[in-house]
């Protein structure tokens, strides 16, 4: 299973959900839903989040398979 780990990525950088929403142009509730796994982000949302966190999009993915 592959999960998207946006919450850890922005908390590790001391960026709040509200600030990430501002940086990406997404709503706070959208960021929260992505963080909680309630919503899967589309490609544009992933790209915006990765850019705001200065990450490659692949760095947002976490796989249970090693």
TIMI-2910 file (N, C-alpha, C, CB; in pm, 1 decimal, decimal comma, always signed):
<rs>
+----------+----------+----------+----------+----------+----------+----------+----------+----------+----------+----------+----------+------+
!      n_x !      n_y !      n_z !     ca_x !     ca_y !     ca_z !      c_x !      c_y !      c_z !     cb_x !     cb_y !     cb_z ! resn !
+----------+----------+----------+----------+----------+----------+----------+----------+----------+----------+----------+----------+------+
!    +83,8 !   -118,8 !     +0,0 !     +0,0 !     +0,0 !     +0,0 !    +88,2 !   +125,0 !     +0,0 !    -95,3 !     -0,1 !   +122,1 !  Unk !
!    +47,4 !   +222,4 !    -76,6 !   +120,6 !   +349,5 !    -83,1 !    +34,8 !   +456,7 !    -18,7 !   +156,7 !   +388,0 !   -230,8 !  Unk !
!    +94,1 !   +530,8 !    +71,6 !    +23,8 !   +641,7 !   +134,1 !    +97,1 !   +771,6 !   +104,2 !    +10,8 !   +620,0 !   +286,4 !  Unk !
!    +24,4 !   +878,6 !   +112,3 !    +83,1 !  +1009,9 !    +89,5 !    +99,6 !  +1076,3 !   +225,5 !     -5,5 !  +1097,3 !     -7,2 !  Unk !
!   +222,7 !  +1112,4 !   +255,8 !   +255,7 !  +1159,2 !   +390,2 !   +276,8 !  +1310,3 !   +393,3 !   +380,6 !  +1088,2 !   +441,5 !  Unk !
!   +169,9 !  +1382,8 !   +364,0 !   +181,1 !  +1528,9 !   +363,8 !   +191,0 !  +1585,4 !   +504,6 !    +62,1 !  +1590,7 !   +292,3 !  Unk !
!   +120,0 !  +1525,2 !   +598,5 !   +118,6 !  +1578,9 !   +735,6 !   +259,3 !  +1583,5 !   +794,6 !    +26,9 !  +1493,9 !   +825,5 !  Unk !
!   +328,5 !  +1471,5 !   +791,9 !   +464,3 !  +1466,2 !   +846,9 !   +555,2 !  +1563,5 !   +773,3 !   +521,1 !  +1323,3 !   +838,1 !  Unk !
!   +539,6 !  +1571,9 !   +642,3 !   +625,0 !  +1660,6 !   +562,6 !   +609,9 !  +1806,6 !   +604,0 !   +592,3 !  +1645,6 !   +414,4 !  Unk !
!   +488,0 !  +1853,4 !   +625,9 !   +475,6 !  +1995,7 !   +661,3 !   +498,6 !  +2020,4 !   +809,5 !   +338,5 !  +2047,8 !   +622,2 !  Unk !
!   +466,8 !  +1926,8 !   +894,7 !   +494,3 !  +1944,9 !  +1038,1 !   +645,7 !  +1942,5 !  +1063,9 !   +423,4 !  +1834,0 !  +1121,9 !  Unk !
!   +717,3 !  +1853,6 !   +995,8 !   +863,3 !  +1849,0 !  +1010,2 !   +929,1 !  +1980,7 !   +969,2 !   +920,6 !  +1734,8 !   +926,8 !  Unk !
!   +862,4 !  +2056,8 !   +885,2 !   +915,8 !  +2184,9 !   +838,6 !   +853,2 !  +2303,1 !   +913,4 !   +891,9 !  +2200,1 !   +688,1 !  Unk !
!   +781,0 !  +2273,6 !  +1021,2 !   +715,0 !  +2376,8 !  +1100,7 !   +618,6 !  +2462,0 !  +1018,6 !   +818,5 !  +2465,5 !  +1165,0 !  Unk !
!   +548,4 !  +2397,0 !   +926,2 !   +448,0 !  +2465,2 !   +845,3 !   +311,6 !  +2411,7 !   +887,2 !   +473,3 !  +2444,1 !   +691,2 !  Unk !
!   +227,2 !  +2499,2 !   +934,4 !    +94,7 !  +2458,4 !   +980,4 !     +5,4 !  +2423,0 !   +861,5 !    +29,9 !  +2570,2 !  +1064,8 !  Unk !
!   -104,0 !  +2358,7 !   +892,8 !   -203,0 !  +2327,0 !   +789,6 !   -253,3 !  +2455,4 !   +724,1 !   -321,3 !  +2247,0 !   +849,6 !  Unk !
!   -277,6 !  +2555,7 !   +805,5 !   -324,7 !  +2684,4 !   +752,9 !   -221,5 !  +2747,6 !   +659,1 !   -356,3 !  +2780,7 !   +868,3 !  Unk !
!    -95,4 !  +2746,2 !   +700,0 !    +10,0 !  +2804,7 !   +616,9 !    +26,8 !  +2726,8 !   +487,2 !   +142,8 !  +2808,5 !   +693,6 !  Unk !
!    +21,3 !  +2593,2 !   +495,5 !    +33,8 !  +2512,1 !   +374,1 !    -82,0 !  +2541,4 !   +279,2 !    +37,9 !  +2361,3 !   +409,0 !  Unk !
!   -200,0 !  +2560,4 !   +334,5 !   -314,9 !  +2596,8 !   +250,7 !   -288,7 !  +2729,6 !   +179,0 !   -444,0 !  +2606,5 !   +336,4 !  Unk !
!   -235,8 !  +2826,0 !   +251,1 !   -203,8 !  +2955,7 !   +190,5 !    -99,4 !  +2941,2 !    +80,4 !   -153,9 !  +3053,5 !   +297,1 !  Unk !
!     +4,8 !  +2862,7 !   +107,0 !   +114,4 !  +2846,1 !    +10,9 !    +72,0 !  +2772,4 !   -115,7 !   +228,5 !  +2771,8 !    +75,9 !  Unk !
!    -25,1 !  +2683,4 !   -101,7 !    -66,1 !  +2601,0 !   -215,2 !   -188,6 !  +2654,2 !   -288,4 !    -93,4 !  +2462,0 !   -168,6 !  Unk !
!   -265,1 !  +2741,1 !   -222,0 !   -390,2 !  +2786,3 !   -281,3 !   -504,3 !  +2687,9 !   -260,4 !   -371,1 !  +2810,5 !   -428,1 !  Unk !
!   -479,6 !  +2583,1 !   -182,1 !   -583,5 !  +2486,0 !   -148,2 !   -650,5 !  +2528,7 !    -18,6 !   -524,4 !  +2342,5 !   -135,2 !  Unk !
!   -770,2 !  +2480,5 !     +3,4 !   -837,8 !  +2515,1 !   +128,1 !   -776,9 !  +2437,6 !   +244,7 !   -988,9 !  +2486,5 !   +117,6 !  Unk !
!   -795,0 !  +2492,9 !   +363,6 !   -745,8 !  +2425,7 !   +484,6 !   -812,7 !  +2289,9 !   +500,5 !   -771,2 !  +2512,6 !   +609,9 !  Unk !
!   -940,3 !  +2280,9 !   +468,1 !  -1010,4 !  +2153,0 !   +481,0 !   -958,1 !  +2050,6 !   +380,4 !  -1161,2 !  +2172,9 !   +462,0 !  Unk !
!   -920,0 !  +2094,2 !   +261,7 !   -860,8 !  +2002,2 !   +163,0 !   -728,3 !  +1948,2 !   +214,3 !   -840,3 !  +2073,0 !    +26,9 !  Unk !
!   -643,8 !  +2036,5 !   +266,6 !   -515,6 !  +1992,2 !   +322,6 !   -539,7 !  +1894,6 !   +437,0 !   -432,1 !  +2113,0 !   +371,8 !  Unk !
!   -632,9 !  +1927,5 !   +524,5 !   -664,2 !  +1840,9 !   +638,0 !   -713,3 !  +1703,5 !   +590,7 !   -770,2 !  +1907,2 !   +727,7 !  Unk !
!   -799,7 !  +1701,6 !   +490,5 !   -850,5 !  +1574,6 !   +438,1 !   -740,3 !  +1490,9 !   +374,4 !   -960,7 !  +1600,2 !   +336,4 !  Unk !
!   -647,2 !  +1554,6 !   +306,9 !   -533,4 !  +1483,2 !   +248,9 !   -444,7 !  +1429,6 !   +361,3 !   -451,9 !  +1576,2 !   +153,9 !  Unk !
!   -417,5 !  +1513,9 !   +460,1 !   -335,0 !  +1472,5 !   +574,3 !   -393,6 !  +1350,8 !   +645,3 !   -320,4 !  +1587,9 !   +673,3 !  Unk !
!   -525,6 !  +1347,7 !   +659,4 !   -592,8 !  +1239,2 !   +733,0 !   -621,3 !  +1117,2 !   +646,2 !   -722,9 !  +1289,8 !   +792,0 !  Unk !
!   -593,1 !  +1127,2 !   +517,7 !   -619,0 !  +1015,2 !   +428,5 !   -764,0 !  +1002,5 !   +385,5 !   -576,8 !   +889,4 !   +493,8 !  Unk !
!   -844,7 !  +1104,9 !   +410,2 !   -985,4 !  +1102,1 !   +369,8 !  -1000,7 !  +1129,9 !   +220,9 !  -1065,9 !  +1204,0 !   +450,3 !  Unk !
!   -903,8 !  +1201,6 !   +165,6 !   -905,9 !  +1241,2 !    +25,1 !   -769,9 !  +1211,2 !    -36,0 !   -941,9 !  +1391,9 !     +9,4 !  Unk !
!   -771,5 !  +1161,4 !   -157,6 !   -646,2 !  +1144,7 !   -231,8 !   -627,6 !  +1268,7 !   -318,5 !   -647,1 !  +1012,9 !   -319,4 !  Unk !
!   -511,3 !  +1330,7 !   -309,0 !   -490,0 !  +1451,4 !   -389,0 !   -473,9 !  +1417,3 !   -536,6 !   -366,7 !  +1527,5 !   -339,1 !  Unk !
!   -514,9 !  +1510,2 !   -621,7 !   -489,6 !  +1492,0 !   -763,9 !   -347,5 !  +1539,1 !   -794,5 !   -594,3 !  +1569,5 !   -850,1 !  Unk !
!   -306,6 !  +1523,4 !   -916,3 !   -168,9 !  +1555,2 !   -954,7 !   -135,1 !  +1701,9 !   -931,4 !   -146,0 !  +1520,2 !  -1100,6 !  Unk !
!   -227,5 !  +1791,2 !   -961,9 !   -202,4 !  +1934,5 !   -942,8 !   -187,0 !  +1967,5 !   -795,0 !   -316,2 !  +2018,0 !  -1003,8 !  Unk !
!   -269,2 !  +1907,0 !   -711,1 !   -258,7 !  +1930,1 !   -567,3 !   -127,4 !  +1877,5 !   -512,7 !   -375,0 !  +1865,0 !   -494,2 !  Unk !
!    -87,9 !  +1757,7 !   -555,0 !    +40,6 !  +1700,9 !   -512,6 !   +156,4 !  +1790,6 !   -553,3 !    +59,7 !  +1561,0 !   -571,9 !  Unk !
!   +150,4 !  +1838,7 !   -675,0 !   +255,9 !  +1926,2 !   -725,3 !   +263,6 !  +2055,0 !   -643,2 !   +232,1 !  +1959,0 !   -873,5 !  Unk !
!   +149,5 !  +2112,9 !   -611,1 !   +146,0 !  +2236,6 !   -531,6 !   +200,4 !  +2213,1 !   -391,6 !     +2,8 !  +2291,6 !   -523,5 !  Unk !
!   +163,4 !  +2101,3 !   -330,7 !   +211,9 !  +2069,5 !   -196,0 !   +362,1 !  +2047,3 !   -197,8 !   +140,3 !  +1945,1 !   -140,0 !  Unk !
!   +409,7 !  +1968,8 !   -293,3 !   +553,4 !  +1941,6 !   -303,0 !   +631,6 !  +2072,0 !   -323,7 !   +582,2 !  +1842,6 !   -419,1 !  Unk !
!   +582,6 !  +2157,1 !   -410,5 !   +650,2 !  +2285,3 !   -436,9 !   +653,4 !  +2371,8 !   -311,1 !   +579,6 !  +2361,5 !   -551,6 !  Unk !
!   +541,9 !  +2378,8 !   -240,7 !   +534,1 !  +2460,5 !   -118,8 !   +629,2 !  +2409,6 !    -10,6 !   +390,6 !  +2461,8 !    -65,2 !  Unk !
!   +652,8 !  +2277,9 !     -9,6 !   +740,1 !  +2218,2 !    +92,3 !   +884,1 !  +2199,7 !    +42,6 !   +683,6 !  +2083,6 !   +136,5 !  Unk !
!   +909,7 !  +2245,5 !    -79,6 !  +1041,5 !  +2232,2 !   -140,8 !  +1085,6 !  +2084,9 !   -144,0 !  +1144,8 !  +2317,4 !    -64,2 !  Unk !
!   +995,8 !  +2001,4 !   -193,4 !  +1020,7 !  +1857,5 !   -205,1 !   +992,9 !  +1811,1 !   -346,8 !   +934,3 !  +1778,4 !   -105,2 !  Unk !
!  +1047,3 !  +1695,8 !   -382,0 !  +1006,2 !  +1627,2 !   -503,2 !   +874,7 !  +1557,6 !   -469,7 !  +1116,5 !  +1525,0 !   -554,4 !  Unk !
!   +787,4 !  +1544,5 !   -567,4 !   +658,8 !  +1478,8 !   -540,6 !   +678,5 !  +1337,4 !   -486,4 !   +573,7 !  +1474,3 !   -668,2 !  Unk !
!   +778,2 !  +1268,5 !   -532,7 !   +802,4 !  +1130,5 !   -487,2 !   +835,3 !  +1123,8 !   -339,3 !   +915,5 !  +1067,8 !   -566,9 !  Unk !
!   +885,6 !  +1233,4 !   -283,2 !   +918,7 !  +1235,0 !   -140,7 !   +794,8 !  +1237,8 !    -51,7 !  +1006,1 !  +1354,5 !   -109,5 !  Unk !
!   +680,1 !  +1263,2 !   -110,0 !   +555,3 !  +1264,0 !    -33,7 !   +493,6 !  +1125,0 !    -21,8 !   +455,9 !  +1358,4 !    -98,1 !  Unk !
!   +546,1 !  +1030,2 !    -98,5 !   +491,3 !   +895,4 !    -96,5 !   +566,7 !   +807,9 !     +2,0 !   +495,8 !   +833,7 !   -235,7 !  Unk !
!   +491,1 !   +726,3 !    +71,7 !   +550,2 !   +631,7 !   +165,2 !   +495,2 !   +494,1 !   +130,6 !   +519,5 !   +670,4 !   +314,9 !  Unk !
!   +583,3 !   +400,1 !   +111,0 !   +541,2 !   +265,4 !    +76,0 !   +566,5 !   +171,4 !   +192,7 !   +614,3 !   +216,1 !    -49,9 !  Unk !
!   +474,2 !    +78,0 !   +210,9 !   +493,3 !    -23,5 !   +314,3 !   +587,0 !   -133,4 !   +264,8 !   +357,9 !    -83,7 !   +356,5 !  Unk !
!   +615,1 !   -133,2 !   +136,4 !   +702,4 !   -235,4 !    +78,3 !   +845,1 !   -185,7 !    +74,1 !   +655,5 !   -274,3 !    -62,7 !  Unk !
!   +934,3 !   -268,2 !   +116,2 !  +1076,1 !   -230,4 !   +117,6 !  +1149,7 !   -307,7 !    +10,7 !  +1139,8 !   -256,2 !   +256,3 !  Unk !
+----------+----------+----------+----------+----------+----------+----------+----------+----------+----------+----------+----------+------+
</rs>
